[in-house]
Amino acid sequence: MSYTFLAVVGVVATVLIDFAVLRTRVLARKAFWAAYAVIVVFQLMTNGVLTGLAIVTYDPNAIIGRRFAYAPVEDLLFGFALVTQTLSWWVFWGRRLQRR
């Protein structure tokens, strides 16, 4: 399995979890996209340093080869899935605890 495939599956699963499973609809909020814009800037800076200095390397056969600020595009997909799921679960559990 390639990193590309897993990153795409992660994004699709995250969208389904947000809208269909947890029903938090974090992705439908303007506040999410504003916060994500800030997060992605720092993600690109961090990935740029780590991959630009070859601290982290990728098997060329596991990625599609497109890079943004030295980082493979897959890193942006994977980062999106991580951030979104973290926020979705945070909202979900926060709502459950408020009901008690």
N, C-alpha and C positions, 0 to 999 in steps of 0.2 A: 504494500500500500504506500502511496506517495504522500508527502507532506501536503501537496496541493489538494488531493482528494480528501484527506482528513480535515484540512482547514475549511473546505467548502461544506463538508458534512457538519462541522462544528457550527458554521454560520446558519445553515438550514435548521439544524436542531435547536439552536438558540432562538431563532425567530418563532418556531413552533412552540417551544417551551414558554416564551414570553406571551404569545397571543392565545394559544390553545390550552396549554396545560396549567400554567399558573394564573393566566388571565390578568397579568399585571399591566400589560400594555405600556411598558416602559418605552418601547420604541416609538410610540405614538406621541410622546411628550416633547415639546420644544426644549424643555430644560435638559432632557437627556442629550439631545444633539448639541446643545451649547456646551455642556460638560464634556461630551465626547470630543469635540473639536479641540479643547484644551488637552485632553488626555492623549489624543493622537499626535499632537505636536511633541510632547515629551516622549512618547513611544518611538517616534521617528528619530529623535535625538539620541536616545539610548541605543536603539537598533543601529543607527548610523555609526556610533562609536564601536559597538561590539562587533559588527560585521565589517566595518571599514578598516579596523585595525586587525582583522582576522582573529579576534579572540573567539568568535563563534563562526564556524564555517558550515556550509550546507553541501550535501551531495548533489551535484548538478542534475543527476538523474531523478532526484526526488522532488525537484521544484520546476516550475515552468520557465524560470530564468529571468523574468522581469523583476527589476529592482526599483525601489523608491527610496532615496536617501540611503543607498547601500543595502538596505534590507529587502529580502524577497517579499513580493506582494503577499505571499502566504502568511507572513508574520502579521501583516495588517488584518487579515481575515481572522487569524487565530486570536489576536489581541482584541478585536471587536467582540468575538464570541465570549472571551473571558470577562471583559468589562460588562457586557450586557447581561450575561448570566449572573454575575455577582450582584448587580443592581436589581435584577428581577427577583432573585431569591431573597434579597434584603427586603424589598417591598412586600413580597409574599409573607415572609415570617413576621414582619412588622405588623401587618394587618391581622394575622392570626393571633398575635400576642395582645393586640388592642382589644380584640373581641372577648378576651377572658375577663 
